[in-house]
Amino acid sequence: MIYDDIQRAIDTGAIIEIAYTKYDGTASVRRLSEVQYSDEFGRTHIQAYCHKRNEQRTFKISRISRVTFINSTEAADEQAVLINPANVKMPYRFNRNKRVFELYGIDYNN
């Protein structure tokens, strides 16, 4: 069942949530996207973008105890909250005349 769900996530590009146990017994729940079989370890591992760690990670399939498919509406809502949270107040006013930065001798304020 787990292997079938992993294959479905790979085939459809779905976002999934997994229950995962590390080698030391530490359990966690991870939300993954861009799931594919590992280039390094083959079909015994997957690599995916982990939304908890905000980076590509590798997971051993035999340590996955549950796979849940996240519907596209829920995933889109999560992205919207991350990109533009509605209840955040900026602690300062933007000043268009203030120098932002200078990189490699290029003045980006002109």
Backbone as JSON Lines, residues from 0, in Angstrom:
{"i":0,"aa":"M","n":[0.82,-1.19,0.0],"ca":[0.0,0.0,0.0],"c":[0.87,1.26,0.0]}
{"i":1,"aa":"I","n":[1.89,1.31,0.88],"ca":[2.78,2.48,0.94],"c":[3.48,2.66,-0.41]}
{"i":2,"aa":"Y","n":[4.01,1.56,-0.94],"ca":[4.72,1.64,-2.22],"c":[3.79,2.11,-3.34]}
{"i":3,"aa":"D","n":[2.53,1.65,-3.33],"ca":[1.56,2.07,-4.34],"c":[1.27,3.57,-4.22]}
{"i":4,"aa":"D","n":[1.13,4.05,-2.98],"ca":[0.87,5.47,-2.76],"c":[2.06,6.33,-3.19]}
{"i":5,"aa":"I","n":[3.26,5.86,-2.9],"ca":[4.47,6.58,-3.33],"c":[4.52,6.66,-4.85]}
{"i":6,"aa":"Q","n":[4.24,5.54,-5.51],"ca":[4.25,5.52,-6.98],"c":[3.21,6.48,-7.53]}
{"i":7,"aa":"R","n":[2.03,6.51,-6.92],"ca":[0.97,7.43,-7.36],"c":[1.4,8.89,-7.19]}
{"i":8,"aa":"A","n":[2.06,9.2,-6.07],"ca":[2.55,10.57,-5.84],"c":[3.58,10.95,-6.89]}
{"i":9,"aa":"I","n":[4.45,10.01,-7.24],"ca":[5.46,10.27,-8.27],"c":[4.79,10.49,-9.62]}
{"i":10,"aa":"D","n":[3.84,9.62,-9.96],"ca":[3.17,9.69,-11.27],"c":[2.34,10.95,-11.44]}
{"i":11,"aa":"T","n":[1.68,11.39,-10.37],"ca":[0.76,12.53,-10.47],"c":[1.36,13.86,-10.04]}
{"i":12,"aa":"G","n":[2.51,13.81,-9.38],"ca":[3.1,15.05,-8.85],"c":[2.37,15.57,-7.63]}
{"i":13,"aa":"A","n":[1.64,14.69,-6.94],"ca":[0.83,15.09,-5.79],"c":[1.7,15.48,-4.6]}
{"i":14,"aa":"I","n":[1.12,16.33,-3.76],"ca":[1.73,16.66,-2.47],"c":[1.22,15.64,-1.47]}
{"i":15,"aa":"I","n":[2.13,15.07,-0.68],"ca":[1.74,14.06,0.29],"c":[2.24,14.42,1.67]}
{"i":16,"aa":"E","n":[1.63,13.81,2.67],"ca":[2.09,13.92,4.04],"c":[2.43,12.5,4.49]}
{"i":17,"aa":"I","n":[3.59,12.33,5.08],"ca":[4.02,11.0,5.51],"c":[4.29,10.97,7.0]}
{"i":18,"aa":"A","n":[4.06,9.81,7.6],"ca":[4.52,9.55,8.97],"c":[5.83,8.79,8.79]}
{"i":19,"aa":"Y","n":[6.9,9.33,9.34],"ca":[8.24,8.79,9.1],"c":[8.96,8.57,10.42]}
{"i":20,"aa":"T","n":[9.68,7.45,10.5],"ca":[10.48,7.16,11.69],"c":[11.95,7.05,11.28]}
{"i":21,"aa":"K","n":[12.8,7.88,11.87],"ca":[14.23,7.84,11.57],"c":[14.86,6.58,12.15]}
{"i":22,"aa":"Y","n":[16.09,6.34,11.76],"ca":[16.83,5.16,12.21],"c":[16.95,5.09,13.74]}
{"i":23,"aa":"D","n":[16.92,6.26,14.4],"ca":[17.07,6.28,15.86],"c":[15.74,6.19,16.6]}
{"i":24,"aa":"G","n":[14.64,6.03,15.85],"ca":[13.31,5.89,16.45],"c":[12.53,7.17,16.57]}
{"i":25,"aa":"T","n":[13.1,8.29,16.17],"ca":[12.41,9.57,16.22],"c":[11.33,9.62,15.14]}
{"i":26,"aa":"A","n":[10.1,9.85,15.56],"ca":[8.98,9.9,14.61],"c":[8.64,11.35,14.27]}
{"i":27,"aa":"S","n":[8.22,11.56,13.03],"ca":[7.79,12.89,12.61],"c":[6.78,12.76,11.48]}
{"i":28,"aa":"V","n":[6.09,13.85,11.24],"ca":[5.16,13.94,10.1],"c":[5.75,14.97,9.16]}
{"i":29,"aa":"R","n":[5.86,14.61,7.88],"ca":[6.48,15.49,6.89],"c":[5.53,15.71,5.73]}
{"i":30,"aa":"R","n":[5.48,16.93,5.23],"ca":[4.73,17.23,4.01],"c":[5.75,17.32,2.88]}
{"i":31,"aa":"L","n":[5.52,16.55,1.81],"ca":[6.48,16.44,0.72],"c":[5.86,16.8,-0.61]}
{"i":32,"aa":"S","n":[6.66,17.41,-1.47],"ca":[6.27,17.66,-2.86],"c":[7.45,17.3,-3.75]}
{"i":33,"aa":"E","n":[7.22,17.24,-5.05],"ca":[8.26,16.88,-6.03],"c":[8.88,15.53,-5.68]}
{"i":34,"aa":"V","n":[8.04,14.56,-5.38],"ca":[8.49,13.23,-4.96],"c":[9.04,12.45,-6.16]}
{"i":35,"aa":"Q","n":[10.18,11.81,-5.95],"ca":[10.77,10.94,-6.98],"c":[11.64,9.89,-6.3]}
{"i":36,"aa":"Y","n":[11.95,8.83,-7.03],"ca":[12.86,7.84,-6.48],"c":[14.25,8.45,-6.39]}
{"i":37,"aa":"S","n":[15.0,8.01,-5.4],"ca":[16.33,8.55,-5.14],"c":[17.3,8.21,-6.26]}
{"i":38,"aa":"D","n":[18.05,9.21,-6.71],"ca":[19.11,8.98,-7.7],"c":[20.23,8.14,-7.08]}
{"i":39,"aa":"E","n":[20.47,8.34,-5.8],"ca":[21.59,7.69,-5.11],"c":[21.25,6.28,-4.64]}
{"i":40,"aa":"F","n":[20.04,6.08,-4.09],"ca":[19.69,4.8,-3.47],"c":[18.69,3.97,-4.28]}
{"i":41,"aa":"G","n":[18.13,4.52,-5.33],"ca":[17.18,3.78,-6.17],"c":[15.79,3.72,-5.59]}
{"i":42,"aa":"R","n":[15.09,2.61,-5.86],"ca":[13.67,2.5,-5.52],"c":[13.4,2.15,-4.06]}
{"i":43,"aa":"T","n":[14.43,2.07,-3.23],"ca":[14.22,1.83,-1.8],"c":[14.07,3.13,-1.03]}
{"i":44,"aa":"H","n":[14.39,4.24,-1.67],"ca":[14.33,5.57,-1.05],"c":[13.63,6.53,-2.0]}
{"i":45,"aa":"I","n":[13.03,7.57,-1.42],"ca":[12.51,8.67,-2.23],"c":[13.26,9.93,-1.85]}
{"i":46,"aa":"Q","n":[13.32,10.85,-2.79],"ca":[13.79,12.19,-2.46],"c":[12.67,13.13,-2.84]}
{"i":47,"aa":"A","n":[12.51,14.17,-2.04],"ca":[11.4,15.09,-2.22],"c":[11.73,16.39,-1.51]}
{"i":48,"aa":"Y","n":[10.96,17.42,-1.85],"ca":[11.08,18.68,-1.13],"c":[10.29,18.55,0.16]}
{"i":49,"aa":"C","n":[10.96,18.7,1.31],"ca":[10.33,18.59,2.62],"c":[9.93,20.0,3.08]}
{"i":50,"aa":"H","n":[8.63,20.2,3.29],"ca":[8.14,21.52,3.69],"c":[8.47,21.83,5.15]}
{"i":51,"aa":"K","n":[8.76,20.82,5.94],"ca":[9.15,21.06,7.33],"c":[10.57,21.59,7.42]}
{"i":52,"aa":"R","n":[11.47,21.04,6.63],"ca":[12.88,21.45,6.64],"c":[13.21,22.47,5.55]}
{"i":53,"aa":"N","n":[12.28,22.7,4.63],"ca":[12.46,23.65,3.52],"c":[13.68,23.33,2.67]}
{"i":54,"aa":"E","n":[13.84,22.04,2.36],"ca":[14.92,21.61,1.49],"c":[14.66,20.2,0.97]}
{"i":55,"aa":"Q","n":[15.42,19.81,-0.04],"ca":[15.34,18.45,-0.57],"c":[15.84,17.48,0.48]}
{"i":56,"aa":"R","n":[15.1,16.4,0.71],"ca":[15.5,15.39,1.68],"c":[15.3,14.0,1.08]}
{"i":57,"aa":"T","n":[15.97,13.01,1.66],"ca":[15.85,11.63,1.22],"c":[15.22,10.82,2.35]}
{"i":58,"aa":"F","n":[14.27,9.95,2.0],"ca":[13.54,9.14,2.97],"c":[13.56,7.68,2.55]}
{"i":59,"aa":"K","n":[13.84,6.8,3.48],"ca":[13.8,5.36,3.22],"c":[12.34,4.91,3.27]}
{"i":60,"aa":"I","n":[11.87,4.29,2.19],"ca":[10.45,3.95,2.08],"c":[10.02,2.99,3.19]}
{"i":61,"aa":"S","n":[10.88,2.07,3.59],"ca":[10.49,1.11,4.62],"c":[10.26,1.76,5.98]}
{"i":62,"aa":"R","n":[10.67,3.01,6.16],"ca":[10.45,3.73,7.42],"c":[9.21,4.63,7.38]}
{"i":63,"aa":"I","n":[8.5,4.6,6.26],"ca":[7.26,5.38,6.12],"c":[6.11,4.49,6.56]}
{"i":64,"aa":"S","n":[5.33,4.95,7.54],"ca":[4.22,4.14,8.05],"c":[2.85,4.59,7.54]}
{"i":65,"aa":"R","n":[2.78,5.81,6.99],"ca":[1.5,6.31,6.49],"c":[1.76,7.34,5.39]}
{"i":66,"aa":"V","n":[0.92,7.31,4.37],"ca":[0.95,8.32,3.31],"c":[-0.46,8.88,3.17]}
{"i":67,"aa":"T","n":[-0.57,10.2,3.23],"ca":[-1.84,10.89,3.04],"c":[-1.68,11.87,1.9]}
{"i":68,"aa":"F","n":[-2.62,11.85,0.96],"ca":[-2.58,12.79,-0.15],"c":[-3.24,14.09,0.28]}
{"i":69,"aa":"I","n":[-2.56,15.2,0.01],"ca":[-3.06,16.52,0.35],"c":[-3.77,17.07,-0.88]}
{"i":70,"aa":"N","n":[-5.01,17.51,-0.7],"ca":[-5.72,18.02,-1.88],"c":[-5.14,19.35,-2.32]}
{"i":71,"aa":"S","n":[-5.33,19.68,-3.58],"ca":[-4.69,20.87,-4.17],"c":[-5.19,22.17,-3.54]}
{"i":72,"aa":"T","n":[-6.44,22.21,-3.08],"ca":[-6.96,23.43,-2.45],"c":[-6.24,23.69,-1.13]}
{"i":73,"aa":"E","n":[-6.06,22.64,-0.33],"ca":[-5.36,22.8,0.95],"c":[-3.92,23.23,0.73]}
{"i":74,"aa":"A","n":[-3.27,22.63,-0.27],"ca":[-1.88,22.99,-0.57],"c":[-1.79,24.43,-1.05]}
{"i":75,"aa":"A","n":[-2.73,24.86,-1.88],"ca":[-2.73,26.24,-2.38],"c":[-2.97,27.23,-1.24]}
{"i":76,"aa":"D","n":[-3.88,26.87,-0.32],"ca":[-4.14,27.74,0.84],"c":[-2.88,27.88,1.7]}
{"i":77,"aa":"E","n":[-2.16,26.78,1.89],"ca":[-0.92,26.82,2.68],"c":[0.09,27.74,2.02]}
{"i":78,"aa":"Q","n":[0.25,27.64,0.7],"ca":[1.2,28.48,-0.01],"c":[0.79,29.95,0.1]}
{"i":79,"aa":"A","n":[-0.49,30.24,0.0],"ca":[-0.96,31.63,0.09],"c":[-0.64,32.21,1.46]}
{"i":80,"aa":"V","n":[-0.8,31.43,2.51],"ca":[-0.5,31.9,3.86],"c":[0.99,32.16,4.0]}
{"i":81,"aa":"L","n":[1.81,31.3,3.44],"ca":[3.25,31.48,3.54],"c":[3.73,32.69,2.76]}
{"i":82,"aa":"I","n":[3.13,32.94,1.61],"ca":[3.56,34.03,0.74],"c":[3.04,35.38,1.23]}
{"i":83,"aa":"N","n":[1.79,35.46,1.64],"ca":[1.19,36.74,1.99],"c":[0.24,36.58,3.17]}
{"i":84,"aa":"P","n":[0.75,36.44,4.38],"ca":[-0.16,36.3,5.52],"c":[-0.96,37.57,5.73]}
{"i":85,"aa":"A","n":[-2.25,37.43,5.89],"ca":[-3.15,38.58,5.96],"c":[-3.04,39.35,7.27]}
{"i":86,"aa":"N","n":[-2.66,38.69,8.34],"ca":[-2.69,39.35,9.64],"c":[-1.34,39.88,10.1]}
{"i":87,"aa":"V","n":[-0.38,40.01,9.21],"ca":[0.94,40.5,9.59],"c":[1.01,42.01,9.42]}
{"i":88,"aa":"K","n":[1.41,42.69,10.47],"ca":[1.61,44.14,10.44],"c":[3.1,44.4,10.31]}
{"i":89,"aa":"M","n":[3.48,45.23,9.38],"ca":[4.88,45.56,9.19],"c":[5.32,46.5,10.31]}
{"i":90,"aa":"P","n":[6.48,46.26,10.93],"ca":[6.92,47.08,12.06],"c":[7.49,48.44,11.64]}
{"i":91,"aa":"Y","n":[7.53,48.71,10.36],"ca":[8.08,49.97,9.88],"c":[7.39,50.35,8.58]}
{"i":92,"aa":"R","n":[7.54,51.62,8.21],"ca":[7.02,52.1,6.93],"c":[8.11,52.02,5.89]}
{"i":93,"aa":"F","n":[7.74,51.59,4.72],"ca":[8.7,51.5,3.62],"c":[9.09,52.9,3.18]}
{"i":94,"aa":"N","n":[10.4,53.16,3.06],"ca":[10.91,54.44,2.62],"c":[11.58,54.23,1.27]}
{"i":95,"aa":"R","n":[10.95,54.72,0.21],"ca":[11.44,54.53,-1.15],"c":[12.79,55.21,-1.38]}
{"i":96,"aa":"N","n":[13.11,56.22,-0.6],"ca":[14.35,56.96,-0.79],"c":[15.54,56.36,-0.03]}
{"i":97,"aa":"K","n":[15.28,55.42,0.85],"ca":[16.35,54.82,1.63],"c":[17.16,53.85,0.75]}
{"i":98,"aa":"R","n":[18.48,53.9,0.89],"ca":[19.35,53.0,0.12],"c":[19.09,51.57,0.54]}
{"i":99,"aa":"V","n":[18.98,50.69,-0.43],"ca":[18.7,49.29,-0.14],"c":[20.0,48.52,-0.01]}
{"i":100,"aa":"F","n":[20.78,48.42,-1.06],"ca":[22.06,47.74,-1.01],"c":[22.86,48.06,-2.25]}
{"i":101,"aa":"E","n":[24.12,47.77,-2.19],"ca":[25.01,47.93,-3.32],"c":[25.8,46.64,-3.45]}
{"i":102,"aa":"L","n":[25.78,46.05,-4.64],"ca":[26.41,44.76,-4.85],"c":[27.37,44.86,-6.03]}
{"i":103,"aa":"Y","n":[28.6,44.46,-5.82],"ca":[29.63,44.47,-6.88],"c":[29.79,45.85,-7.51]}
{"i":104,"aa":"G","n":[29.64,46.89,-6.7],"ca":[29.83,48.23,-7.18],"c":[28.68,48.77,-8.0]}
{"i":105,"aa":"I","n":[27.57,48.03,-8.08],"ca":[26.4,48.47,-8.84],"c":[25.42,49.13,-7.86]}
{"i":106,"aa":"D","n":[25.04,50.33,-8.17],"ca":[24.07,51.04,-7.33],"c":[22.67,50.73,-7.86]}
{"i":107,"aa":"Y","n":[21.88,49.99,-7.08],"ca":[20.54,49.57,-7.51],"c":[19.48,50.6,-7.18]}
{"i":108,"aa":"N","n":[19.87,51.75,-6.68],"ca":[18.91,52.76,-6.29],"c":[18.7,53.83,-7.34]}
{"i":109,"aa":"N","n":[19.36,53.73,-8.48],"ca":[19.2,54.74,-9.54],"c":[18.27,54.26,-10.61]}
